[in-house]
Amino acid sequence: MSAINAEPQNPLQQLQQWFQGLPLVTRWLVASLAVSAVTSGLGLVRPTQLLVLNDILSRNPWQIWRFFTAPFYSSLGFPFLMDLYFTYQYSVDLEQSFYMNKTGDYLFFVLFGIGCMDLSSILGQAFLGSSATTVFLASPTVLVTYLIYVWSQHRRDTQVSFFFGITFQGMWLPWVLLGYDFLLGNTFPVHRLAGILIGHLFHFLDKIYPEQNGGRHVLVTPQFLVERFNAPPPPYAGSGSTSSQPFPAANSNGPQSATGATTRYRWGSGQRLGSD
């Protein structure tokens, strides 16, 4: 029997294969963060070309791309790597579990967060003046914290492992990150808190409010996103059928690391945006 010798893939091919294997919206998020950091690091673009700046927008209101580029603007460095990794880790889990076959709903969730960040930055500059604090209310740190907060509400009982072997429930992860930033910096982590507040706003409108008002949904994914991106529902297999498993089996070997280790998940059916 002859063996088939497959040519080993070079690192670039492996990276391409990994990237193409990401869910659609997560792929867009990761690519946007990476491209923004690399282009700004090489001096190809300037912050004033990407950020939401009231002074410039008042003179050039047609520069609407700023509302999409500002939440991804970053410079090369360790904070960028952390934002990129957290985006990858928690966005993949959200998109592949709680938004499985509902890419349009997940895209709307991300756009809702970006819109709230842009509005916060505009209002902050209008009332408090233009500064690093108000301008960067639309930034990767806010976006990543927004994703993590919503993830933490779905994975409230998941055991998360942090630095020095500290473990806690997933619901506390955004607050642990806020405290960690506070210990490392000289000022209060306003942008981390902004991400938490925007995440809670989405969670309230998407889950808490409907539960308290007879299932009435305030946030509804636009139909064109549903038709364009959502996968059709699987064929009905009959009452009580469990012929397929929508999620992988839980790993019971240990807690999940905030920087990526094994996981003990509760594979519940999370509240899905736009679902009845």
C-alpha positions as CSV (number, residue, x, y, z in Angstrom):
1,M,0.0,0.0,0.0
2,S,1.5,3.3,-1.1
3,A,1.3,6.3,1.2
4,I,0.1,9.6,-0.1
5,N,2.6,12.3,0.8
6,A,0.9,15.6,1.2
7,E,3.0,18.7,0.9
8,P,3.2,20.5,4.3
9,Q,1.5,23.9,4.4
10,N,3.6,26.9,4.9
11,P,2.7,29.4,7.7
12,L,1.0,31.7,5.3
13,Q,-1.3,28.9,4.0
14,Q,-2.1,27.8,7.6
15,L,-3.0,31.4,8.5
16,Q,-5.2,31.6,5.4
17,Q,-6.9,28.4,6.3
18,W,-7.5,29.5,9.9
19,F,-8.9,32.8,8.8
20,Q,-11.2,31.3,6.2
21,G,-12.5,28.9,8.8
22,L,-13.7,31.7,11.1
23,P,-17.5,32.5,11.2
24,L,-18.4,35.4,8.8
25,V,-18.9,38.3,11.3
26,T,-16.0,37.2,13.5
27,R,-13.8,37.1,10.4
28,W,-14.8,40.7,9.6
29,L,-14.1,41.8,13.1
30,V,-10.7,40.2,13.3
31,A,-9.7,41.5,9.8
32,S,-10.9,45.0,10.6
33,L,-8.9,45.2,13.8
34,A,-5.7,43.7,12.2
35,V,-5.9,46.0,9.1
36,S,-6.5,49.1,11.1
37,A,-3.5,48.4,13.4
38,V,-1.1,47.5,10.6
39,T,-2.0,50.4,8.4
40,S,-1.8,52.9,11.2
41,G,1.4,51.3,12.5
42,L,3.0,51.7,9.0
43,G,1.9,55.3,8.8
44,L,-0.4,54.6,5.9
45,V,-3.4,56.2,7.6
46,R,-3.7,58.8,10.4
47,P,-6.0,58.7,13.4
48,T,-7.7,61.9,12.2
49,Q,-8.8,60.0,9.1
50,L,-10.5,57.2,11.0
51,L,-11.9,58.5,14.3
52,V,-15.2,60.1,15.0
53,L,-14.2,63.7,15.5
54,N,-17.0,66.2,15.8
55,D,-15.0,69.1,14.5
56,I,-14.2,67.3,11.3
57,L,-17.7,65.8,10.9
58,S,-19.3,69.3,11.3
59,R,-17.3,70.5,8.3
60,N,-17.4,67.2,6.3
61,P,-20.7,65.3,7.2
62,W,-20.3,63.0,4.2
63,Q,-17.3,61.2,5.9
64,I,-19.6,58.5,7.2
65,W,-16.9,55.8,7.1
66,R,-15.6,57.2,10.4
67,F,-18.6,55.6,12.2
68,F,-17.3,52.2,11.0
69,T,-13.6,52.7,11.3
70,A,-13.4,54.4,14.7
71,P,-14.3,51.3,16.8
72,F,-11.4,49.4,15.1
73,Y,-8.7,52.0,15.2
74,S,-5.7,50.8,17.2
75,S,-1.9,50.9,17.1
76,L,0.4,47.9,17.1
77,G,1.3,46.7,20.6
78,F,0.3,44.4,23.4
79,P,-3.1,46.1,24.0
80,F,-3.9,45.5,20.3
81,L,-2.9,41.8,20.6
82,M,-5.1,41.4,23.7
83,D,-8.1,43.0,21.9
84,L,-7.6,40.9,18.9
85,Y,-7.4,37.7,20.9
86,F,-10.4,38.5,23.1
87,T,-12.4,39.4,20.0
88,Y,-11.5,36.1,18.3
89,Q,-12.2,34.0,21.4
90,Y,-15.5,35.4,22.5
91,S,-16.9,36.4,19.2
92,V,-16.4,32.9,17.8
93,D,-18.3,31.4,20.8
94,L,-21.2,33.8,20.4
95,E,-21.5,33.4,16.7
96,Q,-21.2,29.7,16.6
97,S,-23.4,28.9,19.6
98,F,-26.0,31.5,20.6
99,Y,-26.3,32.9,17.0
100,M,-25.8,29.6,15.2
101,N,-27.4,29.9,11.7
102,K,-28.4,33.5,12.6
103,T,-25.5,35.4,11.2
104,G,-27.8,38.3,10.3
105,D,-28.9,38.6,13.9
106,Y,-25.3,38.5,15.1
107,L,-24.3,41.2,12.6
108,F,-27.1,43.4,13.9
109,F,-25.9,42.8,17.4
110,V,-22.4,44.0,16.4
111,L,-23.8,47.0,14.5
112,F,-26.0,48.0,17.5
113,G,-22.9,48.1,19.7
114,I,-20.9,50.1,17.1
115,G,-23.8,52.6,16.8
116,C,-24.0,53.1,20.5
117,M,-20.2,53.7,20.7
118,D,-20.3,56.3,17.9
119,L,-23.2,58.0,19.6
120,S,-21.4,58.0,23.0
121,S,-18.3,59.5,21.4
122,I,-20.3,62.3,19.6
123,L,-22.3,63.2,22.7
124,G,-19.2,63.0,24.9
125,Q,-17.3,65.4,22.7
126,A,-20.3,67.7,22.4
127,F,-20.8,68.0,26.2
128,L,-17.4,67.3,27.6
129,G,-15.1,68.5,24.8
130,S,-12.8,66.6,22.5
131,S,-10.3,64.5,24.5
132,A,-8.8,61.0,24.4
133,T,-11.5,59.9,26.8
134,T,-14.5,61.1,24.8
135,V,-13.0,60.4,21.3
136,F,-12.1,56.8,22.2
137,L,-15.5,56.0,23.5
138,A,-15.6,54.4,20.0
139,S,-12.6,52.1,20.2
140,P,-11.6,48.4,20.2
141,T,-11.5,48.3,24.0
142,V,-15.2,49.4,24.2
143,L,-16.1,46.9,21.4
144,V,-14.3,44.0,22.9
145,T,-15.8,44.7,26.4
146,Y,-19.2,44.9,24.7
147,L,-18.8,41.4,23.2
148,I,-17.4,40.0,26.5
149,Y,-20.3,41.4,28.6
150,V,-22.9,39.8,26.4
151,W,-21.0,36.6,26.3
152,S,-20.8,36.7,30.1
153,Q,-24.6,36.9,30.4
154,H,-25.0,33.8,28.3
155,R,-22.1,32.0,30.1
156,R,-22.9,33.2,33.6
157,D,-22.1,29.8,35.3
158,T,-19.0,29.0,33.1
159,Q,-15.9,28.8,35.2
160,V,-13.3,31.2,33.9
161,S,-9.6,31.0,34.9
162,F,-7.7,34.3,35.1
163,F,-4.1,35.1,35.9
164,F,-2.4,33.4,38.9
165,G,-5.0,30.5,38.7
166,I,-7.9,32.7,40.0
167,T,-11.2,31.2,38.9
168,F,-14.6,32.8,38.9
169,Q,-18.0,32.6,37.1
170,G,-18.2,33.9,33.6
171,M,-20.7,36.6,34.7
172,W,-17.8,38.4,36.5
173,L,-15.3,38.5,33.6
174,P,-16.1,42.0,32.4
175,W,-15.8,43.4,35.9
176,V,-12.5,41.5,36.5
177,L,-11.1,43.0,33.3
178,L,-12.2,46.5,34.5
179,G,-10.5,46.0,37.9
180,Y,-7.4,44.6,36.1
181,D,-7.2,47.7,33.9
182,F,-7.7,49.9,37.0
183,L,-4.8,48.3,38.8
184,L,-2.5,48.7,35.7
185,G,-3.4,52.2,34.8
186,N,-3.4,55.6,36.5
187,T,-6.9,56.5,35.7
188,F,-10.3,54.9,35.9
189,P,-10.9,52.6,32.9
190,V,-13.8,54.7,31.4
191,H,-13.7,52.8,28.1
192,R,-14.0,49.4,29.7
193,L,-17.0,50.7,31.7
194,A,-18.6,52.1,28.5
195,G,-18.4,48.7,26.9
196,I,-20.1,47.1,30.0
197,L,-22.9,49.7,29.9
198,I,-23.5,49.3,26.2
199,G,-23.5,45.5,26.6
200,H,-26.0,45.7,29.4
201,L,-28.2,48.0,27.3
202,F,-28.3,45.4,24.6
203,H,-28.9,42.6,27.1
204,F,-31.7,44.5,28.7
205,L,-33.5,45.3,25.4
206,D,-32.9,41.8,23.9
207,K,-33.6,39.6,26.9
208,I,-34.8,41.2,30.1
209,Y,-37.4,43.6,28.6
210,P,-39.1,40.9,26.5
211,E,-39.2,38.5,29.4
212,Q,-40.9,41.1,31.6
213,N,-43.3,42.2,28.8
214,G,-44.9,39.1,27.4
215,G,-42.2,38.4,24.8
216,R,-42.5,41.8,23.1
217,H,-39.2,42.6,21.4
218,V,-37.8,46.1,21.1
219,L,-34.8,45.1,19.1
220,V,-35.7,43.3,15.9
221,T,-33.1,42.4,13.2
222,P,-34.0,44.1,9.9
223,Q,-35.5,41.6,7.5
224,F,-32.9,42.2,4.8
225,L,-30.2,41.0,7.1
226,V,-32.2,38.0,8.0
227,E,-32.9,37.1,4.4
228,R,-29.3,37.8,3.3
229,F,-27.3,36.1,6.1
230,N,-29.4,33.8,8.2
231,A,-29.3,30.1,7.3
232,P,-32.6,28.3,6.7
233,P,-33.9,26.3,9.7
234,P,-33.0,22.6,9.7
235,P,-35.6,20.1,8.5
236,Y,-38.2,19.2,11.2
237,A,-37.3,15.8,12.5
238,G,-40.5,15.1,14.4
239,S,-41.6,15.8,17.9
240,G,-39.1,15.0,20.6
241,S,-36.4,14.1,18.1
242,T,-32.8,14.5,19.1
243,S,-31.2,13.2,16.0
244,S,-28.7,16.1,15.8
245,Q,-26.7,18.0,18.3
246,P,-26.4,21.8,17.6
247,F,-23.5,22.3,20.0
248,P,-20.4,20.2,20.7
249,A,-20.2,18.2,23.9
250,A,-19.2,20.0,27.0
251,N,-15.6,19.6,28.1
252,S,-15.5,18.7,31.8
253,N,-11.8,18.6,32.2
254,G,-11.5,22.0,33.7
255,P,-12.5,25.7,33.7
256,Q,-12.2,28.0,30.8
257,S,-9.2,30.3,30.8
258,A,-9.8,34.0,30.0
259,T,-6.8,33.6,27.7
260,G,-8.0,30.3,26.2
261,A,-7.9,27.0,28.0
262,T,-10.4,24.2,28.5
263,T,-14.1,24.9,29.2
264,R,-17.0,23.6,31.3
265,Y,-20.0,25.0,29.5
266,R,-23.7,24.9,30.2
267,W,-25.0,24.4,26.7
268,G,-28.3,26.2,27.2
269,S,-30.4,27.8,24.5
270,G,-29.6,31.5,24.8
271,Q,-32.0,34.2,24.0
272,R,-31.5,34.9,20.3
273,L,-32.0,38.3,18.8
274,G,-35.0,38.5,16.5
275,S,-36.3,35.0,17.5
276,D,-39.8,34.5,18.8
